[in-house]
């Protein structure tokens, strides 16, 4: 499938994000304590993604990464992706939610539209893209403007999971999705009913073919002729953070805020405060 993600770079243009080589990923995951652990599936020396023709970095290679840890970090940092798939003969890029099971090297994607298409074409290749924008890079010339970002593309043939085909896998995948966006919510809220599960499908995509790019830093024209123009240049940081939880107006007044939701808000607020303080210094 010819779907490609394009990323904006400091040359003022949208760059095609990488294309890679045949092979499997090393089974690795990075834990909060910084240790890198290896599971029992395929192993690649050094924790590197093996390059395929689709994922080989062809432009701005210095922004590309083949690190399994970098891929895991990009995927763990969000929960919204774009799923590119051919539906009824036409390409479609669907915004949807995802969760990653690092230990199992599997990306779970909520995809009812894509699921219907994959029933008719079970061997179809899809492409999932995840992008985090970290800053707007404003240079002295428009041509040198760009973005600081982290992005990943995952290619493969997904396995369609339904309640009929594999109820345990469906529940596991839904838990992974839920815990990635709101840790603790799966155990707090009511679980899906059989009727709800029958109306739900997930795509399980192996992390065997993936591409990563990361751009960071100031504009690149600080040592060129435009530096003499006397114009301001730099980076405007961009961050996503949870705000103060807003209760449903229908809630009775005696329903307390769950601890896991309070923790989400306070942790992200503290993180933003630390970032603001760091940039101020």
URHUSUL-V174723 format. One record per pair of residues at least 12 apart in sequence whose C-alpha atoms are under 8 Angstrom apart, sorted by the first residue. I is the first residue (numbers start at 1). J is the second residue. D is the distance in whole Angstrom. If there is no record, write none. Layout:
i:I j:J d:D
i:I j:J d:D
This chain:
i:1 j:85 d:8
i:1 j:86 d:8
i:1 j:125 d:6
i:1 j:126 d:7
i:3 j:84 d:7
i:3 j:91 d:8
i:3 j:127 d:7
i:4 j:16 d:7
i:4 j:17 d:7
i:4 j:127 d:8
i:5 j:17 d:6
i:5 j:129 d:7
i:5 j:153 d:7
i:8 j:146 d:6
i:8 j:147 d:6
i:9 j:145 d:8
i:9 j:146 d:5
i:9 j:147 d:6
i:9 j:148 d:8
i:9 j:215 d:8
i:10 j:137 d:8
i:10 j:143 d:8
i:10 j:144 d:5
i:10 j:145 d:5
i:10 j:146 d:4
i:10 j:147 d:7
i:10 j:219 d:7
i:10 j:220 d:7
i:11 j:143 d:6
i:11 j:144 d:5
i:11 j:145 d:7
i:11 j:146 d:7
i:12 j:142 d:7
i:12 j:143 d:5
i:12 j:144 d:5
i:12 j:145 d:5
i:12 j:146 d:6
i:13 j:143 d:8
i:13 j:146 d:8
i:15 j:59 d:7
i:16 j:59 d:8
i:17 j:57 d:7
i:17 j:59 d:8
i:17 j:153 d:8
i:17 j:211 d:8
i:17 j:213 d:7
i:18 j:54 d:7
i:18 j:55 d:5
i:18 j:56 d:5
i:18 j:57 d:4
i:18 j:58 d:6
i:18 j:59 d:8
i:18 j:64 d:8
i:18 j:211 d:6
i:18 j:212 d:7
i:18 j:213 d:8
i:19 j:51 d:8
i:19 j:52 d:6
i:19 j:53 d:5
i:19 j:54 d:3
i:19 j:55 d:2
i:19 j:56 d:4
i:19 j:57 d:6
i:19 j:58 d:7
i:19 j:211 d:7
i:20 j:50 d:7
i:20 j:51 d:4
i:20 j:52 d:3
i:20 j:53 d:4
i:20 j:54 d:4
i:20 j:55 d:2
i:20 j:56 d:3
i:20 j:57 d:7
i:20 j:209 d:7
i:20 j:210 d:7
i:20 j:211 d:7
i:21 j:50 d:6
i:21 j:51 d:3
i:21 j:52 d:1
i:21 j:53 d:5
i:21 j:54 d:7
i:21 j:55 d:6
i:21 j:56 d:6
i:21 j:209 d:8
i:22 j:50 d:7
i:22 j:51 d:6
i:22 j:52 d:4
i:22 j:53 d:7
i:22 j:209 d:8
i:23 j:50 d:6
i:23 j:51 d:7
i:23 j:52 d:7
i:23 j:208 d:7
i:23 j:209 d:7
i:24 j:42 d:7
i:24 j:43 d:8
i:24 j:44 d:8
i:24 j:49 d:7
i:24 j:50 d:7
i:24 j:208 d:5
i:24 j:209 d:7
i:25 j:42 d:7
i:25 j:43 d:7
i:25 j:44 d:6
i:25 j:47 d:8
i:25 j:48 d:7
i:25 j:49 d:5
i:25 j:50 d:7
i:25 j:68 d:7
i:25 j:207 d:7
i:25 j:208 d:5
i:25 j:209 d:7
i:26 j:38 d:8
i:26 j:41 d:8
i:26 j:42 d:5
i:26 j:43 d:4
i:26 j:44 d:4
i:26 j:45 d:7
i:26 j:47 d:6
i:26 j:48 d:7
i:26 j:49 d:7
i:26 j:68 d:7
i:27 j:39 d:5
i:27 j:40 d:7
i:27 j:41 d:6
i:27 j:42 d:6
i:27 j:43 d:6
i:27 j:44 d:8
i:27 j:47 d:8
i:27 j:103 d:7
i:27 j:104 d:8
i:27 j:105 d:7
i:28 j:47 d:7
i:28 j:68 d:7
i:28 j:69 d:7
i:28 j:102 d:7
i:28 j:103 d:7
i:29 j:68 d:8
i:29 j:69 d:6
i:29 j:72 d:7
i:29 j:102 d:6
i:29 j:103 d:6
i:30 j:69 d:6
i:30 j:72 d:8
i:39 j:103 d:7
i:47 j:67 d:6
i:47 j:68 d:5
i:47 j:69 d:7
i:48 j:66 d:5
i:48 j:67 d:5
i:48 j:68 d:5
i:49 j:66 d:5
i:49 j:67 d:6
i:49 j:68 d:6
i:49 j:209 d:8
i:49 j:210 d:7
i:49 j:211 d:8
i:50 j:66 d:7
i:50 j:209 d:8
i:51 j:66 d:8
i:51 j:209 d:8
i:52 j:209 d:7
i:55 j:209 d:7
i:55 j:210 d:6
i:55 j:211 d:5
i:56 j:211 d:8
i:63 j:213 d:5
i:63 j:214 d:5
i:63 j:215 d:6
i:64 j:211 d:8
i:64 j:212 d:6
i:64 j:213 d:4
i:64 j:214 d:6
i:65 j:211 d:7
i:65 j:212 d:5
i:65 j:213 d:6
i:65 j:214 d:7
i:66 j:211 d:7
i:66 j:212 d:7
i:70 j:212 d:7
i:71 j:152 d:7
i:71 j:210 d:8
i:71 j:211 d:8
i:71 j:212 d:6
i:72 j:102 d:7
i:74 j:130 d:7
i:74 j:131 d:8
i:74 j:132 d:8
i:74 j:150 d:6
i:74 j:151 d:7
i:74 j:152 d:7
i:75 j:99 d:8
i:75 j:100 d:7
i:75 j:130 d:7
i:75 j:152 d:7
i:76 j:99 d:8
i:76 j:100 d:7
i:76 j:180 d:7
i:78 j:130 d:8
i:78 j:132 d:8
i:78 j:180 d:8
i:78 j:181 d:7
i:79 j:97 d:5
i:79 j:98 d:5
i:79 j:99 d:6
i:79 j:177 d:8
i:79 j:180 d:6
i:79 j:181 d:6
i:80 j:95 d:7
i:80 j:96 d:6
i:80 j:97 d:5
i:80 j:98 d:6
i:80 j:130 d:7
i:81 j:95 d:6
i:81 j:96 d:6
i:81 j:97 d:6
i:81 j:98 d:7
i:81 j:128 d:7
i:81 j:129 d:6
i:81 j:130 d:5
i:81 j:131 d:8
i:82 j:94 d:5
i:82 j:95 d:4
i:82 j:96 d:6
i:82 j:128 d:6
i:82 j:129 d:5
i:82 j:130 d:7
i:83 j:95 d:6
i:83 j:96 d:7
i:83 j:126 d:7
i:83 j:127 d:6
i:83 j:128 d:5
i:83 j:129 d:7
i:84 j:126 d:6
i:84 j:127 d:5
i:84 j:128 d:6
i:85 j:114 d:7
i:85 j:125 d:7
i:85 j:126 d:5
i:85 j:127 d:7
i:86 j:117 d:7
i:86 j:126 d:8
i:87 j:114 d:7
i:87 j:117 d:5
i:88 j:117 d:7
i:96 j:109 d:7
i:96 j:110 d:6
i:96 j:111 d:7
i:97 j:109 d:6
i:97 j:110 d:6
i:97 j:177 d:7
i:98 j:110 d:6
i:98 j:177 d:6
i:98 j:180 d:8
i:99 j:173 d:8
i:99 j:176 d:5
i:99 j:177 d:4
i:99 j:178 d:8
i:99 j:179 d:8
i:99 j:180 d:6
i:99 j:181 d:8
i:100 j:176 d:7
i:100 j:177 d:7
i:100 j:180 d:8
i:101 j:176 d:7
i:105 j:206 d:6
i:105 j:207 d:5
i:105 j:208 d:8
i:106 j:204 d:6
i:106 j:205 d:6
i:106 j:206 d:5
i:106 j:207 d:6
i:107 j:203 d:8
i:107 j:204 d:6
i:107 j:205 d:5
i:107 j:206 d:6
i:107 j:207 d:7
i:108 j:173 d:6
i:108 j:176 d:8
i:108 j:177 d:7
i:108 j:202 d:7
i:108 j:203 d:6
i:108 j:204 d:5
i:108 j:205 d:6
i:109 j:177 d:8
i:109 j:202 d:6
i:109 j:203 d:5
i:109 j:204 d:7
i:109 j:205 d:8
i:110 j:201 d:7
i:110 j:202 d:5
i:110 j:203 d:6
i:111 j:201 d:6
i:111 j:202 d:6
i:111 j:203 d:6
i:112 j:200 d:7
i:112 j:201 d:6
i:112 j:202 d:7
i:115 j:160 d:7
i:115 j:201 d:7
i:115 j:202 d:7
i:115 j:203 d:7
i:118 j:160 d:7
i:119 j:160 d:8
i:122 j:157 d:8
i:123 j:157 d:6
i:124 j:157 d:6
i:125 j:155 d:7
i:125 j:156 d:5
i:125 j:157 d:5
i:125 j:158 d:7
i:126 j:155 d:6
i:126 j:156 d:6
i:126 j:157 d:6
i:126 j:158 d:7
i:127 j:153 d:7
i:127 j:154 d:6
i:127 j:155 d:5
i:127 j:156 d:7
i:128 j:153 d:6
i:128 j:154 d:5
i:128 j:155 d:7
i:129 j:151 d:7
i:129 j:152 d:6
i:129 j:153 d:4
i:129 j:154 d:6
i:130 j:151 d:6
i:130 j:152 d:5
i:130 j:153 d:7
i:131 j:149 d:7
i:131 j:150 d:6
i:131 j:151 d:4
i:131 j:152 d:7
i:132 j:149 d:6
i:132 j:150 d:5
i:132 j:151 d:6
i:133 j:147 d:7
i:133 j:148 d:6
i:133 j:149 d:4
i:133 j:150 d:7
i:133 j:238 d:7
i:133 j:239 d:8
i:134 j:147 d:7
i:134 j:148 d:5
i:134 j:149 d:5
i:134 j:150 d:8
i:134 j:237 d:6
i:134 j:238 d:5
i:134 j:239 d:6
i:135 j:147 d:6
i:135 j:148 d:5
i:135 j:149 d:7
i:135 j:235 d:6
i:135 j:236 d:5
i:135 j:237 d:4
i:135 j:238 d:5
i:135 j:239 d:8
i:136 j:148 d:6
i:136 j:235 d:6
i:136 j:236 d:5
i:136 j:237 d:6
i:136 j:238 d:7
i:137 j:218 d:7
i:137 j:219 d:6
i:137 j:233 d:8
i:137 j:234 d:6
i:137 j:235 d:5
i:137 j:236 d:7
i:138 j:219 d:7
i:138 j:233 d:5
i:138 j:234 d:5
i:138 j:235 d:6
i:138 j:236 d:8
i:139 j:219 d:5
i:139 j:220 d:7
i:139 j:221 d:7
i:139 j:232 d:8
i:139 j:233 d:5
i:139 j:234 d:6
i:140 j:221 d:7
i:140 j:226 d:6
i:140 j:227 d:7
i:140 j:229 d:8
i:140 j:231 d:6
i:140 j:232 d:7
i:140 j:233 d:6
i:141 j:226 d:7
i:144 j:219 d:7
i:144 j:220 d:7
i:144 j:221 d:7
i:145 j:219 d:7
i:146 j:219 d:8
i:147 j:215 d:7
i:147 j:216 d:8
i:148 j:214 d:7
i:148 j:215 d:5
i:148 j:216 d:5
i:148 j:217 d:7
i:149 j:214 d:6
i:149 j:215 d:5
i:149 j:216 d:7
i:150 j:212 d:8
i:150 j:213 d:6
i:150 j:214 d:4
i:150 j:215 d:7
i:151 j:212 d:6
i:151 j:213 d:5
i:151 j:214 d:6
i:152 j:210 d:7
i:152 j:211 d:5
i:152 j:212 d:4
i:152 j:213 d:6
i:153 j:210 d:5
i:153 j:211 d:5
i:153 j:212 d:7
i:154 j:207 d:7
i:154 j:209 d:6
i:154 j:210 d:4
i:154 j:211 d:7
i:155 j:207 d:8
i:155 j:208 d:8
i:155 j:209 d:6
i:155 j:210 d:6
i:156 j:205 d:6
i:156 j:206 d:7
i:156 j:208 d:8
i:156 j:209 d:7
i:157 j:205 d:7
i:158 j:203 d:6
i:158 j:204 d:5
i:158 j:205 d:4
i:158 j:206 d:7
i:159 j:203 d:6
i:159 j:204 d:5
i:159 j:205 d:7
i:160 j:201 d:7
i:160 j:202 d:6
i:160 j:203 d:5
i:160 j:204 d:7
i:161 j:201 d:6
i:161 j:202 d:5
i:161 j:203 d:6
i:161 j:204 d:7
i:162 j:197 d:8
i:162 j:198 d:7
i:162 j:200 d:7
i:162 j:201 d:5
i:162 j:202 d:7
i:163 j:197 d:6
i:163 j:198 d:5
i:163 j:200 d:7
i:163 j:201 d:7
i:164 j:198 d:7
i:170 j:201 d:7
i:170 j:202 d:7
i:173 j:202 d:7
i:173 j:204 d:8
i:174 j:202 d:8
i:182 j:261 d:8
i:182 j:264 d:8
i:183 j:260 d:7
i:184 j:260 d:6
i:184 j:261 d:8
i:185 j:260 d:7
i:217 j:235 d:8
i:218 j:234 d:6
i:218 j:235 d:6
i:219 j:233 d:7
i:219 j:234 d:6
i:219 j:235 d:8
i:239 j:272 d:8
i:241 j:265 d:8
i:241 j:268 d:6
i:241 j:269 d:7
i:241 j:272 d:7
i:242 j:264 d:7
i:242 j:265 d:5
i:242 j:268 d:6
i:242 j:269 d:7
i:243 j:265 d:6
i:243 j:269 d:7
i:244 j:265 d:6
i:245 j:261 d:8
i:245 j:262 d:8
i:245 j:265 d:7
